[in-house]
Amino acid sequence: MLNARATLDYQVTQGEMRQARVELPAGQRLLRVEGEAIRTWEVKTENGQSIVSVELLKGVAPNYRLMVETERVLETLPALVKAEIPHALDVKRETGLIALRGDEELELAVEHATELYRVDTEEFGRSTGQPIQGALNAFRFLKPDFDLAARVAAIQPQIEAILRNDIRLGQEQVTLAAAIDYTIKRAGVFALKLVVPASYRLESISGTNILQSAERDEAEQHILEVTLIERTTGAYGLRLQLAQTVKELPKTVNIVGVHPLGDPLGAEKVTGFVSVSVEPGVAIKPAAFDGLTEVPAGSLAGTDSPTSSMVLAYKFIASKPQPTAPWKLSVTTEAVESWVRAEIISTLTLSDMLVSGRAVARFDIQNAPVKELRLRIPASFKNVEIAAPNIRRRDHDGEIWRVEFQSKIRGPHTLTVTWEEPRTAKTNHLELRGVAAENVERETGVLAIVARPPLQVTPQNVGDLKPIDLRDLPEWAGPPDKFTVLAYRYLRPGYTLGLEARRFDEAEVLQALIESLKLSTVVADDGQMMTEMALSVRNQGRQHLEIGLPAGATVWSAFVAGRAVRPSIKEGKLLLPL
């Protein structure tokens, strides 16, 4: 919309002015007419021109001010606009000032000015007596037939972006994390456009004041448009998470990333970083790159870690808007074999008819994660149970047991195995074995023997086993059984421990012990004797205490632990109940 506000200052040197006539520019619509002592005004068409005729209440002299405001609809921007103003009719001379000012969302540039002389903004303000706001292009004209044209266009936002594409390669999935930090100048934006890889799915998008996001295909590109709640200027951060599932990681991978679209909703200048990292089990090296400069991985934000040596890092600068990413990168991949070490602590508990076993197997998985672990468990073991977190299933083929997990595991992982093995009753000799690990680089462990009384265990054939102290057992295996009698360390699997397990012979023990005996005898005048016997007895399981009495003796009373009891006679001996 073009709005023209003309202030006409008439100077009447002779007589009085009772009427003012003003010619309106072609195509402009009259909005209002203001002035003092106006009786009426009307718009007439004379010779194809719109004329405003203003009738005054009385004649005025020597000065009179009249304000006329018009407007015209502009064509589609950008456009070349001719600046035309109302002109006074029936006057001897017309001079004045003209100024062009654009809205804050418009960009205005003077294309040409004929019969005009540029003046500064302060002079225009002094002449009009109005405060000046914003930038003005002011000119002075000495006759009304001047020519002024300006090119008008909407102010385009000036956007710069710092872009980070972090690609992580795995054996089953490729993930892309994009971080775009915008700096928006001049004009704000309501939306942002980005080119995203068509083969990736958008997992998440985060940022402030996001109203909605939409994906579409446009000009053989997959476009993501993010609509904001309000006009945004200054700094703005946008984060994207994308992923691509692969059945098998290709030997050569073409790296793609997110790129701000080079249009009014994109970025004029992009400083970009590309980093490629891998999950455990994958190794990479660059195959070819174009439009990129290799930089140290530690210089990128978020890669200052011990694993940054496994990251390929690059930088690029796009100083002009680009419809696509101005770089290309491909890497070669290689699967890394897992390196697994096992340490097994086996505890065998001996009884008369059974050998019960419990093994804690600790696997240390390096280089690459694994989906399963394998154990060798002798076929003679019965009631085998295997416990560990996140087990998906367990099965066995002969002595080889296969434990599959819900997801791949890496680092230390522990399995607990329990079993039972029947003993033969024909011999006291035992050949003991434990659980072993399969498909590992190295296996060591400890074999502990638990025997409760009355079993006596004697080692006979220990082979390469080395006796150890129970205090040398690792803490992760738990505290040892207090009845542990033997413990050995082995440095390689395939050991066999020969033992003799014999029961101790039962020995007789004292069933009762008289700790003290006190006899008190009183002799009467007639020769009769009365004797009191006090005993302190430690009983180990006897029911009665046998006491032999002199011939002819009679028992008057008996007390046990302060309570009166009735003794009995058996084979001439006194039986006191204990």
matplotlib code that plots the C-alpha trace (Angstrom):
import matplotlib.pyplot as plt

x = [0.0, 1.3, 0.2, 0.7, 0.2, 0.5, 0.5, -0.1, 0.9, -0.7, 0.7, -1.9, -0.2, -3.2, -6.9, -8.4, -8.6, -12.1, -11.5, -8.7, -8.4, -6.0, -5.2, -4.9, -2.4, -4.0, -5.0, -4.9, -7.9, -8.7, -8.8, -9.3, -9.0, -8.2, -7.9, -9.5, -12.8, -13.7, -17.4, -17.4, -15.2, -15.9, -14.0, -14.7, -13.3, -12.0, -10.3, -9.7, -8.1, -9.5, -9.8, -10.6, -12.5, -12.5, -14.9, -14.0, -16.4, -14.7, -11.8, -8.4, -5.1, -2.2, -1.5, -3.6, -2.6, -4.5, -3.8, -4.7, -4.1, -4.4, -3.5, -2.9, -2.6, 0.9, 1.6, 3.2, 6.5, 9.2, 8.0, 9.2, 6.9, 6.6, 6.2, 3.3, 1.8, -1.2, -0.6, -2.2, -4.1, -4.8, -1.5, 1.4, 4.2, 4.6, 7.7, 8.2, 9.8, 9.1, 10.3, 10.0, 9.8, 9.3, 7.6, 9.9, 9.2, 10.0, 13.3, 13.2, 15.8, 15.6, 15.8, 15.9, 15.1, 14.7, 14.4, 14.9, 17.6, 18.5, 18.2, 19.0, 16.4, 16.8, 15.9, 12.8, 11.8, 12.2, 10.2, 7.3, 7.4, 6.8, 9.0, 11.0, 10.9, 13.0, 15.0, 13.9, 14.9, 14.1, 14.3, 13.4, 11.6, 11.3, 8.6, 5.8, 6.8, 9.6, 10.0, 10.8, 10.7, 11.8, 12.2, 10.2, 10.8, 10.0, 13.0, 14.5, 15.9, 19.6, 20.3, 23.6, 23.9, 26.4, 25.5, 26.7, 26.0, 27.0, 26.7, 27.0, 27.4, 26.2, 25.9, 22.1, 21.4, 22.8, 21.8, 22.1, 22.0, 21.8, 22.3, 21.6, 22.3, 20.8, 21.5, 18.6, 19.1, 17.2, 13.7, 12.3, 11.0, 8.0, 9.4, 12.6, 13.4, 15.9, 16.9, 16.9, 18.0, 14.9, 16.1, 16.1, 13.1, 12.7, 12.8, 12.5, 12.7, 13.3, 13.5, 11.6, 8.3, 7.7, 4.1, 4.4, 6.7, 5.9, 7.9, 7.4, 9.2, 10.0, 12.2, 13.7, 14.5, 13.0, 12.1, 11.4, 9.6, 9.4, 6.7, 7.2, 4.6, 5.8, 8.2, 11.7, 14.9, 18.3, 19.7, 17.6, 18.7, 17.1, 17.9, 17.0, 17.4, 17.1, 17.8, 18.1, 17.8, 20.1, 20.1, 23.8, 26.2, 27.6, 31.3, 31.2, 28.8, 27.9, 27.5, 24.6, 23.4, 20.9, 21.4, 19.5, 17.7, 19.2, 16.0, 14.3, 13.6, 17.1, 20.6, 22.8, 26.0, 26.6, 29.6, 29.3, 30.9, 30.6, 31.6, 31.4, 31.7, 31.0, 29.5, 31.7, 32.3, 32.8, 35.9, 36.0, 38.4, 37.7, 37.3, 36.7, 35.6, 34.9, 34.2, 35.4, 38.5, 39.6, 40.0, 41.0, 38.1, 38.8, 38.1, 34.4, 32.0, 30.9, 33.9, 36.4, 36.6, 39.1, 37.1, 37.5, 40.3, 37.6, 35.9, 36.4, 35.8, 35.5, 34.6, 33.1, 32.0, 29.2, 29.3, 26.3, 22.9, 23.1, 20.1, 21.9, 24.8, 28.0, 30.1, 30.4, 31.9, 32.1, 33.8, 34.7, 33.6, 35.0, 33.5, 35.7, 35.9, 34.9, 37.6, 36.2, 37.9, 36.3, 36.9, 34.8, 34.5, 33.1, 32.0, 31.4, 29.5, 30.0, 27.5, 27.1, 25.0, 25.3, 27.7, 26.0, 27.7, 27.5, 29.6, 29.8, 31.2, 32.4, 32.9, 34.8, 33.7, 35.9, 36.2, 32.7, 29.5, 28.1, 24.5, 25.2, 27.6, 28.5, 29.3, 30.6, 28.7, 29.4, 26.5, 26.6, 25.4, 21.7, 19.1, 21.2, 20.0, 21.5, 20.6, 21.6, 19.8, 18.1, 18.3, 16.2, 16.6, 18.9, 19.4, 22.0, 23.4, 25.2, 27.6, 27.5, 25.0, 24.0, 22.7, 21.1, 20.4, 17.7, 20.3, 24.0, 26.2, 29.7, 32.0, 31.8, 28.8, 28.1, 26.3, 25.3, 25.1, 23.9, 23.7, 23.7, 25.7, 24.9, 27.7, 28.4, 28.2, 30.8, 33.9, 35.1, 37.1, 35.8, 36.8, 35.5, 35.0, 33.4, 31.8, 34.0, 33.5, 33.4, 34.7, 36.8, 40.3, 41.3, 39.8, 41.0, 39.2, 39.0, 37.6, 36.5, 35.5, 32.9, 32.6, 30.5, 31.2, 31.4, 33.0, 36.8, 38.3, 41.8, 43.3, 44.8, 45.3, 45.4, 47.3, 48.0, 45.8, 47.4, 46.2, 45.2, 44.0, 40.3, 41.1, 42.4, 38.8, 37.5, 34.8, 32.3, 32.1, 30.6, 31.9, 33.1, 31.3, 32.6, 32.9, 35.2, 38.1, 40.1, 40.5, 42.6, 43.2, 43.5, 45.0, 43.5, 40.3, 40.1, 41.2, 40.2, 40.5, 40.8, 39.6, 38.9, 35.8, 35.5, 33.2, 34.9, 34.5, 32.2, 34.0, 32.5, 32.3, 31.4, 27.7, 27.9, 30.6, 30.5, 32.4, 32.2, 31.0, 30.4, 29.5, 28.3, 27.9, 26.4, 26.8, 24.1, 24.7, 23.1, 25.5, 23.2, 24.6, 22.9, 24.8, 24.0, 25.5, 25.6, 26.7, 27.4, 26.8, 27.4, 25.0, 25.8, 22.7, 22.1, 18.5, 19.4, 22.3, 23.2, 24.3, 25.6, 24.5, 26.1, 24.4, 21.4, 21.2, 17.8, 17.1, 15.1, 14.8, 16.3, 16.4, 17.5, 18.0, 16.1, 13.0, 12.0, 12.2, 11.3, 14.3, 14.0, 16.0, 17.5, 19.8, 20.6, 21.5, 19.7, 18.5, 18.0, 16.2, 18.2]
y = [0.0, 3.5, 6.2, 9.9, 12.7, 16.2, 19.4, 22.4, 25.8, 28.6, 32.1, 34.7, 37.9, 39.8, 39.5, 36.5, 32.8, 31.4, 28.1, 25.6, 23.1, 20.2, 17.7, 14.1, 11.6, 9.1, 5.8, 7.2, 7.1, 10.1, 9.3, 12.6, 16.4, 18.6, 22.3, 25.3, 27.0, 24.3, 24.6, 21.6, 19.6, 17.3, 15.3, 16.0, 14.6, 17.2, 16.2, 12.7, 14.0, 13.8, 17.3, 18.0, 21.3, 22.8, 25.6, 27.8, 29.5, 32.8, 34.3, 33.7, 35.6, 35.7, 32.0, 28.8, 25.2, 22.3, 18.6, 15.9, 12.2, 9.5, 5.9, 3.4, -0.4, -1.5, -4.3, -7.6, -6.9, -6.3, -3.4, -0.1, 2.6, 6.1, 8.7, 11.0, 13.7, 16.0, 19.3, 22.7, 24.2, 27.9, 29.0, 31.0, 28.8, 25.5, 24.4, 22.0, 19.0, 15.3, 12.4, 8.6, 6.3, 2.6, 0.4, -1.5, -4.7, -3.1, -2.2, 1.0, 2.2, 5.3, 4.2, 7.7, 11.3, 14.1, 17.8, 17.0, 18.0, 15.8, 17.4, 16.0, 14.7, 17.6, 20.2, 18.2, 18.0, 21.8, 22.6, 20.3, 20.9, 17.2, 14.7, 12.4, 8.6, 6.1, 6.6, 9.1, 9.9, 13.7, 15.9, 19.5, 20.4, 23.8, 22.9, 20.3, 18.3, 16.3, 12.5, 10.3, 6.5, 3.9, 0.2, -1.4, -4.9, -6.8, -6.9, -10.4, -11.9, -12.3, -15.7, -17.3, -20.8, -23.0, -26.5, -29.7, -33.1, -36.0, -39.4, -42.6, -45.9, -49.1, -52.7, -52.4, -48.6, -45.3, -42.3, -38.7, -35.9, -32.4, -29.2, -25.9, -22.6, -19.8, -16.1, -14.2, -10.5, -7.6, -9.3, -12.1, -15.4, -17.5, -20.7, -22.5, -24.9, -27.7, -30.4, -33.7, -37.2, -38.9, -42.3, -41.3, -41.2, -38.2, -39.4, -36.1, -32.4, -29.9, -26.1, -23.2, -21.9, -24.7, -24.8, -27.7, -29.4, -30.9, -33.0, -33.0, -33.7, -30.7, -30.4, -33.9, -32.9, -34.0, -30.8, -30.3, -27.0, -26.0, -23.4, -21.2, -19.8, -16.2, -14.1, -15.0, -12.9, -13.2, -16.5, -19.7, -23.3, -26.3, -30.0, -33.0, -36.7, -39.0, -42.7, -45.3, -49.0, -51.3, -55.1, -55.1, -52.2, -51.7, -51.8, -48.2, -45.7, -42.4, -39.9, -37.5, -34.8, -32.0, -28.7, -25.3, -24.5, -21.6, -19.5, -16.8, -19.4, -20.8, -19.6, -17.3, -18.3, -21.7, -22.8, -26.5, -29.4, -33.1, -35.9, -39.6, -42.0, -45.7, -48.0, -50.7, -53.4, -51.2, -49.5, -46.8, -44.9, -42.1, -43.2, -39.9, -36.3, -33.1, -29.6, -30.5, -29.7, -32.3, -31.0, -32.6, -34.5, -32.9, -29.4, -30.3, -29.7, -32.9, -35.0, -34.1, -37.6, -40.6, -42.1, -39.0, -40.8, -43.0, -39.9, -38.5, -34.7, -32.2, -28.5, -26.5, -22.9, -22.0, -18.2, -18.3, -19.9, -23.5, -25.6, -28.7, -29.6, -28.4, -31.4, -35.1, -37.8, -41.5, -43.9, -47.6, -49.8, -53.0, -55.3, -55.7, -59.1, -59.4, -60.1, -62.1, -63.1, -65.3, -65.9, -68.6, -69.1, -72.6, -73.9, -77.6, -78.8, -82.5, -84.7, -88.5, -88.9, -85.7, -83.0, -79.6, -76.9, -73.2, -71.2, -67.4, -66.7, -63.2, -62.3, -59.3, -58.3, -55.9, -54.4, -55.4, -56.3, -59.8, -61.1, -64.5, -66.3, -70.0, -72.4, -76.0, -77.9, -81.7, -83.9, -85.6, -82.4, -82.5, -79.7, -77.1, -73.5, -70.4, -66.9, -63.4, -60.1, -59.7, -63.3, -64.0, -67.7, -70.6, -73.9, -76.6, -79.1, -81.8, -80.1, -76.7, -74.3, -71.2, -68.1, -65.4, -61.9, -59.4, -57.0, -56.9, -56.6, -55.2, -54.8, -57.0, -59.4, -62.2, -65.5, -67.7, -71.4, -74.1, -77.9, -81.2, -84.4, -87.7, -89.6, -93.3, -95.2, -97.8, -95.7, -92.7, -91.4, -88.4, -86.8, -83.2, -80.8, -77.4, -75.2, -73.9, -71.0, -71.5, -69.2, -67.0, -65.8, -66.8, -68.5, -68.6, -69.4, -70.8, -74.2, -74.3, -77.5, -77.3, -80.4, -80.4, -82.9, -85.9, -85.9, -85.9, -84.7, -85.5, -84.3, -87.0, -85.7, -81.9, -81.7, -78.1, -76.6, -74.2, -74.0, -70.5, -68.8, -68.0, -64.3, -64.3, -64.8, -61.7, -59.6, -60.0, -63.7, -63.1, -64.4, -68.0, -70.7, -71.1, -74.9, -74.5, -76.9, -76.6, -73.9, -74.1, -71.7, -72.8, -70.9, -72.9, -74.9, -78.7, -79.4, -82.4, -82.6, -86.0, -86.3, -88.9, -88.1, -90.4, -90.2, -89.8, -92.8, -92.2, -92.2, -92.8, -89.9, -89.5, -89.4, -87.9, -86.4, -86.0, -82.8, -82.9, -85.3, -84.5, -87.0, -86.0, -88.8, -88.6, -91.5, -91.8, -93.1, -96.4, -96.9, -96.0, -93.9, -91.3, -90.1, -87.2, -87.3, -84.1, -84.5, -81.9, -83.7, -82.6, -84.6, -85.4, -87.4, -90.0, -90.5, -91.9, -91.8, -95.1, -95.1, -98.2, -98.2, -100.0, -103.3, -102.7, -99.0, -97.4, -94.2, -91.6, -88.9, -87.7, -84.3, -83.4, -79.7, -78.8, -80.9, -84.1, -87.2, -90.9, -93.1, -96.6, -99.8, -101.8, -104.8, -103.5, -100.0, -96.8, -95.0, -91.2, -89.5, -86.7]
z = [0.0, -1.0, 1.4, 0.4, 2.9, 1.3, 3.3, 1.2, 2.6, 0.6, 0.6, -0.5, -1.4, -2.9, -1.9, -0.1, -0.9, -0.7, -2.7, -3.0, -5.9, -5.7, -8.5, -7.2, -8.8, -11.1, -9.5, -5.9, -3.6, -1.4, 2.2, 4.0, 3.7, 6.7, 7.2, 9.0, 8.0, 5.5, 4.4, 2.1, -0.3, -3.2, -5.8, -9.5, -12.7, -15.1, -18.4, -16.9, -13.8, -10.2, -8.7, -5.1, -4.7, -1.2, -0.3, 2.7, 5.1, 4.5, 2.6, 4.2, 3.9, 4.0, 4.8, 4.7, 5.4, 3.8, 4.3, 1.7, 2.3, -0.5, -0.9, -3.7, -3.8, -4.9, -7.2, -6.1, -4.5, -5.5, -7.7, -9.2, -7.7, -9.0, -6.3, -7.2, -4.9, -5.0, -6.7, -6.1, -9.0, -9.7, -8.2, -9.6, -8.4, -6.5, -4.7, -1.8, -0.2, -0.8, 1.3, 0.9, 3.9, 3.9, 6.5, 8.8, 6.8, 3.5, 1.8, -0.3, -2.8, -5.0, -8.6, -10.2, -9.3, -11.9, -11.1, -7.4, -5.0, -2.0, 1.4, 4.8, 7.2, 9.7, 7.1, 6.1, 9.8, 10.3, 7.2, 8.1, 11.9, 12.5, 14.3, 12.1, 12.8, 10.9, 7.8, 5.1, 1.5, 1.3, -1.8, -2.7, -5.9, -7.5, -10.0, -9.8, -12.9, -11.2, -11.6, -8.6, -8.6, -6.0, -6.0, -3.1, -1.8, 1.3, 3.7, 3.6, 6.7, 6.8, 8.3, 9.2, 10.7, 12.4, 11.5, 13.1, 11.6, 13.8, 12.1, 14.1, 12.2, 13.8, 12.5, 12.4, 12.4, 11.2, 13.4, 12.5, 15.1, 13.6, 15.6, 13.8, 15.6, 13.6, 13.8, 12.3, 11.4, 9.8, 9.7, 11.7, 10.3, 11.0, 9.5, 8.8, 5.9, 5.8, 3.4, 5.2, 3.8, 2.2, 3.4, 7.0, 9.4, 11.7, 15.3, 17.1, 16.7, 19.5, 19.7, 21.3, 20.0, 17.5, 16.3, 13.9, 11.4, 8.0, 5.5, 1.8, -1.5, -3.6, -6.7, -6.0, -2.4, 0.9, 2.7, 6.4, 7.2, 10.8, 11.6, 14.6, 16.9, 16.5, 14.5, 15.6, 15.4, 17.0, 18.1, 17.6, 18.1, 16.4, 17.1, 14.9, 15.5, 12.4, 12.0, 9.2, 9.8, 7.8, 7.5, 7.1, 7.2, 3.7, 3.0, 1.7, 3.2, 1.6, 4.4, 4.1, 6.5, 7.1, 5.4, 5.7, 2.5, 0.6, 0.1, 2.2, 4.8, 4.7, 5.5, 3.4, 5.2, 6.8, 8.8, 9.0, 10.8, 10.0, 12.4, 11.8, 14.7, 15.1, 17.6, 19.2, 16.7, 13.6, 12.3, 9.6, 7.5, 4.9, 1.3, -0.5, 0.4, -1.5, -0.2, 3.3, 5.3, 7.8, 11.4, 14.7, 16.3, 19.6, 18.2, 17.8, 20.6, 22.3, 21.1, 23.8, 25.1, 25.0, 22.1, 19.9, 18.1, 16.6, 15.1, 11.6, 11.7, 8.9, 8.4, 5.5, 4.9, 2.5, 2.0, -0.5, -0.3, -1.4, -2.5, -1.3, 1.0, -0.7, 0.4, -0.3, 2.0, 1.8, 4.3, 4.2, 7.1, 8.6, 11.2, 14.3, 16.0, 19.7, 22.3, 25.2, 28.4, 31.1, 34.8, 36.5, 40.2, 40.8, 44.2, 44.6, 47.8, 48.7, 50.5, 50.8, 47.7, 45.7, 44.4, 44.2, 42.1, 41.7, 39.2, 38.8, 35.3, 34.6, 30.9, 29.9, 26.4, 24.4, 20.9, 19.8, 21.5, 21.3, 21.3, 22.9, 25.3, 25.3, 28.1, 28.2, 30.9, 31.4, 30.4, 33.8, 35.4, 36.2, 36.9, 35.2, 35.7, 34.2, 35.5, 34.2, 33.4, 30.0, 28.9, 25.8, 25.6, 26.6, 24.8, 24.5, 22.0, 24.0, 26.4, 24.7, 26.2, 24.3, 26.2, 24.0, 25.3, 24.4, 23.0, 22.4, 25.5, 26.0, 29.0, 32.1, 32.2, 34.8, 34.5, 37.4, 36.8, 39.3, 38.9, 40.7, 40.0, 41.7, 43.5, 43.1, 46.4, 45.4, 45.9, 47.9, 44.9, 43.1, 39.8, 39.9, 37.0, 36.7, 34.0, 31.2, 28.7, 24.9, 22.2, 24.5, 24.1, 27.6, 30.6, 34.2, 37.4, 40.9, 42.1, 45.7, 47.6, 50.4, 52.7, 55.9, 58.8, 58.9, 55.5, 55.3, 52.0, 50.9, 47.5, 45.4, 41.8, 41.4, 38.1, 37.1, 39.8, 42.2, 45.8, 47.0, 50.1, 50.3, 50.8, 47.2, 45.8, 43.9, 45.6, 42.7, 43.4, 46.8, 50.2, 50.4, 52.3, 55.8, 55.3, 52.3, 52.8, 49.6, 46.9, 43.7, 40.8, 37.2, 34.3, 31.5, 31.2, 30.9, 34.5, 36.6, 40.4, 42.0, 45.7, 48.3, 50.3, 53.4, 56.4, 59.9, 62.2, 65.1, 68.5, 72.0, 74.3, 78.0, 78.4, 81.9, 84.0, 87.8, 88.4, 92.2, 95.0, 98.6, 101.3, 104.8, 107.4, 110.9, 113.4, 116.2, 119.8, 118.9, 116.0, 113.1, 110.3, 108.1, 105.0, 102.6, 99.1, 97.0, 93.3, 90.6, 87.3, 83.6, 81.5, 77.9, 77.1, 79.9, 81.0, 84.5, 86.9, 88.4, 92.0, 93.9, 97.6, 100.5, 101.6, 103.8, 102.9, 102.6, 100.6, 102.5, 99.8, 96.5, 94.9, 91.3, 90.5, 93.7, 92.9, 94.7, 92.5, 93.1, 92.3, 91.1, 91.8, 88.9, 89.5, 93.0, 91.8, 92.5, 89.3, 89.5, 86.6, 85.0]

ax = plt.figure().add_subplot(projection="3d")
ax.plot(x, y, z, "-o")
ax.set_aspect("equal")
plt.show()
